[in-house]
Amino acid sequence: MPKNVIVIGAGFGGLGCAKTFADAKDSSGVAVTVIDAKSWFTIGGTWQYAWAGRVDTSSTTWDLSKCGAQFPGVSMLLDTDVASLDLEGKKVVLGDGTALEYDHLVLSPGVVGDPSSVPGMDATLDMYSHDSIERQRADVQDIVANATAGETQTLLVAIGAVPYKCPVAPFEAAFIADDVIRRAGVRDKVDIVVTAPVAWPLPDPAKEVFVRLFEEKNVRFLPEKTVVSIEGGVKASFADGDAIAASKIWSVYPQRAPDFVKATGACNPRGFVPVNIATNGVEGSDGVYCIGDCCGIAVGGKPHPKAGEFAWQMGEMVAHEIMRTEGYEHSRLGACIAECGAGAGVLVAPDYTQCVKDPEGGKPSCAIQDRKTDGEAAKLDWVNKYIRNIFGEGGRRFEPAAAA
């Protein structure tokens, strides 16, 4: 009998895992089922094109029912909630009460934004929610309209806690907002501020180029600013006693594993599932793996970055671990491109391959490229690479209109 592999989550990690099984020369020994509460796939790196007015929000999602040809032999349960996990009994209980047994469980449910630790943050925009795109578009339009009328405006991008997924996203949002507002001719009326609770939330080698961009774009970055409360959705107070009154606040809510994962007791105090970096296995839970944003990995005292490409690679590794693929060589090289407006971007490419190969002695590295003329083009190539991987050559390409 084939072993039952259940993959929870059809995002980067879950699909990377499922695709590896589907593409294997011999996966006859496993029966793979992917479960997701949604029926669509999205890439967060496309959302700014929607709130900047370059595509419709509908263009940032893809129908997962159309990806079957790329995943032969994989069953997908879409629009299906997971109610609970029985890790001892090796069962996944669905929202309708159905219990599915597994031999191997791959947790890739992503994270949820939980603002409960910061009073008032729930009234601000959640940058990591697809549902926030239209509000974000309206916020930019309001800022431009008020600035055009002569009113001074402040846009605050507040990082609530680390680690958080896609570490460059808050800075990218500030840079794209700068570009939109600058094109509207009212940048001199708008203060753009980014705060972080730590000295620097990106890999250290990226700091120099980002600091230069802050200066060039007149974006203020305030490190070691821990948000403790937000009043009326527009006034942020910090642990050091400072406060910022803003016209709009875009928040990175503190993130954690979903409730059904949290209820297992497998999470660490930060709300993530600690795993072995060499296997992504969950200690003490037979046959259970956790990949992507939901897992917690520390390297040299710092969190392993959470990013879609890393999640996909973790999924590949776990699939090969389950299949016991001979000769498999794992790569943990990421590629995050922070767009800066006007076609420019910064490629941040952290490499954790040696850390996976040698958890005790391996060290990460990070390459930085300042793509002043083709940053956006490189990002679109990256997005469309994954669309092809998931939906095939006939998948709908992501092609935003030129910035107006």
C-alpha angles and dihedrals in degrees: 000000000000117000115252114239116189118194116194111205132035097216126106096300098044094044092045088055094045093046091054091054091045093050096045118117089230120017094146090119094067137056110206126204123181118201125194134167089219133056096215140068126221139180114217090212089071097056097082089061088060099048089043088058099247099115137014115262089243089066090067094067133066127202109247092204086073097059099072096106089062093051107049113182094015119118117212125202103194127183085025123135125212111222100184147340127234101199094175094048092039095234136134113209114208127212092261091054097258112144117212119196121219141188092197126023122197113195112205103145096135120224137290126228109243114187094172093107091060112058111228097011090110088071091062128080116277105224092199098055120095087210089066096065097093092045090050090052090050091048092056091047091050092049092050093046094049093045090049087054088056100260119138111237135197125202112195121195104194123191106208100193144343140275100044132160122270096013095202094056099091091051092045089052090053092049094047091047088051090052095049094046092044091052088052089058097238103096091119089065096052130076114201116198132181120193129190131185091225135053093256127353098196130068109291095243089063094060099083096055093043093050088053090050091050089056095045093049097037092239113152116222115195113190127200092028110141113193110226100172144354122213122209091345091283111066119069121196122199136209092249091060097257123126135196123206108207138182090220132008123205109192136199097214116215105268132219143158117290118269096258089056094042090052091064091067091235096120128099122230090275091058101253131113111251113225141178106265091215095058108006085233119155109237114241095012113099114226094358124129131178122203139175128013094346095063126081121219127168121201117186091343093306128099119258105247118260111228139143095247092052090049091053091050092048088052091053091049094050092049090052090046091055093045091043090228111198117230096011112158114197123217121197099183114140132200120200118170117197108200115221102189130261091060094300128124145163120237112213109190113180116185119206097165094114091048090057092047093046111021093180102045108014117110130202124239132196133206122202126201123185100212099193097170107023106030094113092045090052091050093051090049089053093049093048092047089064093043088057091047092053104031103023130234090310093058117119109268119226106240116164122194119255116275110268 
